[in-house]
Amino acid sequence: MIQLDELGEYNLADENVFDVQSITDAMMTTAQSITELAVRFLLNLLVCWILVHCFYYRKSRRRDYYFTFMVFSSAMLLLLYMMGNAEVGIGLTLGLFAIFGVIRYRTETVPIREMTYLFVIIAVAAVNGLTPIFKMVGSFSDNPHYALSAGNLGVLALSNLLVVCLVWVLENNVLVKNTSTKLVLYDRIELITPDRREELIADLEKRLGFKIDAVDIGHVDFLKDAAYIKVTYTLGKDQTATIDQLTRARDYAEN
């Protein structure tokens, strides 16, 4: 119990003194906690669906990564949210997912585009799982409690919108030209000379079926009358060169 010293003041050294902060701290109600989790989860699910379905899957058509991205993002959000409520360090949470990622992907050849999307959805899940959307209102003498913050919710929505807009700009090649390359083993080596470059390009365009931007002559084998040529061309609006990144036969079957 609380004791008074000779001067009539509280003896704060007494181990039985209650912590005033623990008594006066506002607590979120169950309904508010459920609302917070629902808002975070649904917002994160919507944003990740837009990124994966409307941008990634539209070009790659990889159903395996579609499943991985959606599940990974939702699981990341829930883990960050629950560990944040349990006052576990964010560094520990991200470290756990880094370990899981290394264990799962260290034996897989993950293309750059897929790895980029993986990091993007992890970042989105971290933003949606850690950004505070409730704030405490009221003072010590005025019934302190938590209330949904329209300002914080607006900042969270804006952050997600900026990510979606950035991916849209880059995927639609607004800033840069979407080009790809192919390595061709060419048999008409009489056309590889500089003075017949136009004939070479015309012949390649006729055989390959697309307009060529540039050609680079590589190794030439006069014994076999063949040369390696790197062809640079512009991809269409919804085209991707994902197949150029495949390294195994079963990747082509899964694509």
Phi, psi and omega per residue, in radians:
M1 nan 2.830 -3.096
I2 -1.362 2.298 -3.134
Q3 -2.035 2.649 3.078
L4 -1.773 2.470 3.079
D5 -1.515 -3.002 -3.056
E6 -1.127 -0.432 -3.129
L7 -1.576 0.066 3.118
G8 1.389 0.329 3.138
E9 -1.849 2.808 3.125
Y10 -1.194 2.453 3.065
N11 -1.598 1.648 -3.075
L12 -1.247 -0.202 3.135
A13 -1.347 -0.266 -3.114
D14 -1.170 2.282 -3.050
E15 -1.254 -0.206 -3.128
N16 -1.596 0.022 -3.137
V17 -1.225 2.343 3.131
F18 -1.317 2.580 3.070
D19 -1.413 1.964 -3.087
V20 -1.086 -0.636 -3.115
Q21 -1.079 -0.686 -3.125
S22 -1.202 -0.439 -3.134
I23 -1.408 -0.665 -3.010
T24 -1.620 -0.132 3.124
D25 -1.080 2.346 3.088
A26 -1.334 2.560 -3.137
M27 -2.079 2.445 3.075
M28 -1.328 2.440 3.100
T29 -1.296 2.896 3.120
T30 -1.076 -0.707 3.127
A31 -1.100 -0.694 3.122
Q32 -1.172 -0.682 3.114
S33 -1.121 -0.738 3.113
I34 -1.149 -0.727 3.116
T35 -1.080 -0.767 3.138
E36 -1.066 -0.810 3.138
L37 -1.103 -0.728 -3.131
A38 -1.129 -0.756 3.128
V39 -1.089 -0.808 -3.140
R40 -1.094 -0.813 -3.057
F41 -1.159 -0.818 -3.093
L42 -1.182 -0.697 3.102
L43 -1.113 -0.788 3.129
N44 -1.114 -0.720 -3.141
L45 -1.121 -0.726 3.136
L46 -1.126 -0.824 -3.108
V47 -1.124 -0.764 -3.138
C48 -1.168 -0.617 3.084
W49 -1.124 -0.725 3.102
I50 -1.074 -0.802 -3.118
L51 -1.113 -0.776 -3.043
V52 -1.386 -0.863 -3.037
H53 -1.341 -0.805 -3.030
C54 -1.439 -0.449 -3.082
F55 -1.954 -1.000 -3.048
Y56 -1.232 -0.966 -3.013
Y57 -1.206 -0.459 -3.127
R58 -1.033 -0.563 -3.114
K59 -1.759 -0.754 -2.989
S60 -1.475 -0.620 -3.081
R61 1.040 0.554 3.115
R62 -1.652 1.797 -3.109
R63 -1.214 -0.512 -3.131
D64 -1.158 -0.751 3.111
Y65 -1.282 -0.512 3.059
Y66 -0.994 -0.871 3.121
F67 -1.100 -0.785 -3.105
T68 -1.071 -0.820 -3.093
F69 -1.103 -0.794 -3.091
M70 -1.149 -0.802 -3.124
V71 -1.209 -0.734 -3.120
F72 -1.068 -0.751 -3.113
S73 -1.150 -0.782 -3.133
S74 -1.146 -0.730 3.121
A75 -1.141 -0.675 3.108
M76 -1.092 -0.763 3.141
L77 -1.078 -0.829 -3.106
L78 -1.121 -0.692 -3.134
L79 -1.162 -0.760 3.110
L80 -1.114 -0.710 -3.111
Y81 -1.161 -0.826 -3.094
M82 -1.202 -0.717 3.126
M83 -1.238 -0.504 3.063
G84 -1.159 -0.677 3.090
N85 -1.221 -0.478 3.141
A86 -1.537 0.108 3.109
E87 1.057 0.668 3.045
V88 -1.636 2.459 -3.077
G89 -1.015 2.444 3.120
I90 -1.129 -0.613 3.114
G91 -1.039 -0.672 3.108
L92 -1.142 -0.719 -3.133
T93 -1.094 -0.867 3.123
L94 -1.127 -0.586 3.096
G95 -1.120 -0.660 3.096
L96 -1.082 -0.770 3.141
F97 -1.214 -0.550 3.064
A98 -1.124 -0.703 3.100
I99 -1.123 -0.779 3.125
F100 -1.057 -0.714 -3.127
G101 -1.130 -0.733 3.137
V102 -1.140 -0.749 -3.131
I103 -1.092 -0.722 -3.052
R104 -1.387 -0.733 -2.952
Y105 -1.796 0.006 -3.060
R106 -1.224 -0.395 3.114
T107 -1.744 0.037 -3.117
E108 -1.860 2.517 3.030
T109 -1.607 1.662 -3.087
V110 -1.598 2.130 3.126
P111 -1.065 2.759 -3.096
I112 -1.038 -0.746 -3.101
R113 -1.084 -0.773 3.132
E114 -1.153 -0.704 3.126
M115 -1.144 -0.645 3.103
T116 -1.109 -0.800 3.118
Y117 -1.102 -0.614 3.112
L118 -1.081 -0.795 3.121
F119 -1.180 -0.600 3.119
V120 -1.125 -0.809 -3.108
I121 -1.228 -0.515 3.048
I122 -1.155 -0.742 3.119
A123 -1.116 -0.724 3.118
V124 -1.108 -0.741 3.119
A125 -1.117 -0.658 3.110
A126 -1.149 -0.725 3.111
V127 -1.114 -0.812 -3.104
N128 -1.238 -0.438 -3.102
G129 -1.562 -0.325 -3.019
L130 -2.026 -0.352 -3.138
T131 -1.187 2.154 -3.133
P132 -1.198 2.305 3.103
I133 -2.030 -0.156 3.021
F134 -1.948 2.539 3.076
K135 -2.308 2.645 -3.130
M136 -1.469 2.256 3.117
V137 -2.077 2.722 -3.109
G138 1.602 2.808 -3.138
S139 -1.901 -3.095 -3.111
F140 -1.032 -0.606 -3.104
S141 -1.691 0.057 -3.044
D142 -2.226 0.802 3.036
N143 0.867 1.248 -3.133
P144 -1.105 2.437 -3.137
H145 -2.725 2.963 -3.131
Y146 -1.705 2.532 3.098
A147 -2.486 2.585 3.131
L148 -1.112 2.247 -3.095
S149 -1.683 1.979 3.123
A150 -1.124 -0.616 3.125
G151 -1.135 -0.831 3.121
N152 -1.117 -0.681 3.124
L153 -1.150 -0.636 3.093
G154 -1.165 -0.711 3.100
V155 -1.117 -0.698 3.120
L156 -1.110 -0.791 3.122
A157 -1.110 -0.694 3.128
L158 -1.130 -0.681 3.120
S159 -1.071 -0.762 3.106
N160 -1.153 -0.684 3.133
L161 -1.115 -0.667 3.128
L162 -1.114 -0.705 3.110
V163 -1.118 -0.791 3.139
V164 -1.081 -0.757 3.140
C165 -1.124 -0.709 3.129
L166 -1.095 -0.795 3.132
V167 -1.132 -0.682 3.123
W168 -1.076 -0.779 -3.140
V169 -1.070 -0.776 -3.094
L170 -1.280 -0.659 -3.132
E171 -1.227 -0.498 3.139
N172 -1.656 0.173 3.014
N173 0.976 0.725 3.112
V174 -1.235 -0.619 -3.075
L175 -1.670 -0.595 -3.085
V176 -2.281 2.748 3.131
K177 -1.413 2.351 -3.094
N178 -1.536 1.747 -3.106
T179 -2.064 2.834 3.085
S180 -2.539 2.965 -3.132
T181 -2.306 2.678 3.027
K182 -2.358 2.535 3.085
L183 -1.754 2.074 -3.043
V184 -1.987 2.315 2.996
L185 -1.598 1.843 -2.957
Y186 -1.758 2.442 -3.027
D187 -1.761 -0.357 -3.097
R188 -1.648 1.350 -3.044
I189 -1.265 -0.186 3.091
E190 -1.202 -0.242 -3.131
L191 -1.671 0.019 -3.053
I192 -1.482 -0.063 3.134
T193 -1.268 2.636 -3.083
P194 -1.015 -0.597 -3.091
D195 -1.296 -0.196 3.130
R196 -2.038 0.437 -3.095
R197 -1.065 -0.697 -3.137
E198 -1.124 -0.693 3.092
E199 -1.127 -0.688 3.119
L200 -1.077 -0.813 -3.126
I201 -1.131 -0.730 3.130
A202 -1.085 -0.712 3.134
D203 -1.177 -0.722 3.110
L204 -1.139 -0.724 3.117
E205 -1.109 -0.656 3.112
K206 -1.154 -0.700 -3.115
R207 -1.347 -0.713 -3.059
L208 -1.469 -0.489 3.080
G209 1.528 0.266 3.066
F210 -2.515 2.807 -3.106
K211 -1.338 2.320 -3.065
I212 -1.742 2.356 3.107
D213 -1.557 -0.664 -3.106
A214 -2.784 2.692 3.069
V215 -2.299 2.513 3.084
D216 -2.228 2.217 -3.127
I217 -1.480 2.257 3.130
G218 -1.891 -2.307 -3.095
H219 -1.138 2.352 3.131
V220 -2.063 2.239 3.120
D221 -2.007 1.762 -3.117
F222 -1.270 -0.395 3.122
L223 -1.213 -0.591 -3.136
K224 -1.808 0.024 -3.104
D225 0.920 0.935 -3.123
A226 -2.550 2.709 3.122
A227 -2.547 2.575 3.055
Y228 -1.573 2.230 -3.114
I229 -2.205 2.276 3.038
K230 -1.627 2.103 -3.087
V231 -1.835 2.224 3.078
T232 -1.893 2.262 -3.103
Y233 -2.514 2.863 -3.110
T234 -1.660 2.271 3.116
L235 -1.378 2.684 3.069
G236 -1.246 3.139 -3.043
K237 -1.047 -0.785 -3.081
D238 -1.925 0.364 -3.135
Q239 -1.664 2.631 3.051
T240 -2.449 2.747 -3.129
A241 -1.775 0.616 -3.099
T242 -1.017 -0.651 -3.087
I243 -1.125 -0.422 3.098
D244 -1.205 -0.297 -3.069
Q245 -1.682 -0.067 -3.102
L246 -1.228 2.452 -3.095
T247 -2.070 -0.211 -3.116
R248 -2.360 2.744 -3.100
A249 -1.120 -0.662 -3.083
R250 -1.236 -0.379 3.033
D251 -1.110 -0.654 3.123
Y252 -1.183 -0.616 3.115
A253 -1.205 -0.563 -3.124
E254 -1.445 -0.298 -3.043
N255 -1.233 nan nan
